Each structure stands twice: as C-alpha cells, then as structure tokens.
Amino acid sequence: MQKVIDHLQEELKAVRTGRANPAMLDFLRIDIHGDHLPLKALGAVTARGPQTLGISLFDPATVDIVCKAITESPLGLNPKVAGQDVLVSIPEPTAETRQAMAKMCKMEGEGARVHVRQIRRVAMEEAKKKEGGGGGGGKDDVKRREAEVQKLTDDFIRKVDGIVMAKEKELQH
C-alpha cells in the first residue's frame, strides 16, 4: 500500500502548478541515438526562479534534441536555448488548465484507491486461507486479521485523499 502512495506522489509531481519544479520533467524520455533516456541522465534540472527551469546538459550536442522533446511533451512548454543550457519558462496556468489538472489529480487518486482496495482483497483472502489451511488460527484470529487489514486500508485511503486534496489546493494558488 505504501508503494501505491509513493507512486501517486510521483505521478502528481508532474502536474503543472504554475511554479517551476524540476520534478515536472522527470517523466520525460529523450530519444538519443535509439535509446530512450530519462532527462536526468542527460543533464541537471534546477529551478532558476519561481517561473523558470534550467537544464544544464552534460553534452551540448543534445540541446536541440532535448528542446524538441520538451516542446512535444504534453506539458505544453516552450524551451529556449541559452548557450549550453536550456531554459524553460513555466507560464501561469489558466482557469481551464487548473480545472483539467485538478480532474487529472482526482483520476490519479481514484486509481490509487482502487489499487489499495485490490491489495485489501488479496490480504483478506490470505487471512481466510490461514483459518482453513492449518496456518494456525480460528475464526477469532481471522476476524482480528480482517479488522487490522481494514484499518490499514482505511488509513491508506485517507492518505491518498489527503495527497490529492493538497495537490488540488496547490493548483488553486
């Protein structure tokens, strides 16, 4: 269940909030000579201000390829070349963009809740198998284990909801 939370947090990092966040570009894969490399492998991404990301590339020959990949990404950003670096201005999102991103956050959150519930179902089945399979435990132990699994599930669902609400709040500011 913790892996589901970690994955959700990684997915929501890529959601544009109008502030420069180097994690926005973590998902980008750049096609270099047939290899799809993460942007991190090609250079260092840093926030150079509240609205600007800077990418210092290790190999200056990759500047044009990186610019093209950022332009073609779903983020809708327009990078500019500054010497051996690439600068990416992060525009303020419009109200429509904020709504679309909030909707995307909710969808990611719902996917995370579904995964947590699937994990709960598997854990409940395991608890029931232990009762009949000689795993040591009667009906009382099964009920106790099921209650523990349900409590853990409820806690993780609350964490998912909190993460999504925090991201939606961040989008509104």
Sequence and secondary structure as in RCSB ss.txt:
>XXXX:A:sequence
MQKVIDHLQEELKAVRTGRANPAMLDFLRIDIHGDHLPLKALGAVTARGPQTLGISLFDPATVDIVCKAITESPL
GLNPKVAGQDVLVSIPEPTAETRQAMAKMCKMEGEGARVHVRQIRRVAMEEAKKKEGGGGGGGKDDVKRREAEVQ
KLTDDFIRKVDGIVMAKEKELQH
>XXXX:A:secstr
 HHHHHHHHHHHHTS  SS  GGGGTT EEEETTEEEEHHHHEEEEEEETTEEEEEESSGGGHHHHHHHHHHSTT
   EEEETTEEEEE     HHHHHHHHHHHHHHHHHHHHHHHHHHHHHHHHHHHHHHTTSS  HHHHHHHHHHHH
HHHHHHHHHHHHHHHHHHHHHH 
